Amino acid sequence: MKEALAQLGIKATNDGTSTGQNNFSNGEILESYSPVDGQLIATVKTTTAADYEKSNAKPQPKHLKHFV
């Protein structure tokens, strides 16, 4: 399974916030376990309110502005 996760870019600990170009997070750690064997798959750092604000503060490219 580790090989498949590596191909997908899944690390042991992953950031839960993304701007599309940058990944970051400062929240609590969530653990994800396999329903098959109960082994830990990976962990994810959750998004804080400050992370959310930071992810939305970055100016959007012109072609995405109509989505905001």
Secondary structure by P-SEA (a helix, b strand, c coil): caaaaaaaccccbbbccccccccccccbbbbbbbcccccccbbbbbbcaaaaaaaaaccccccccccc
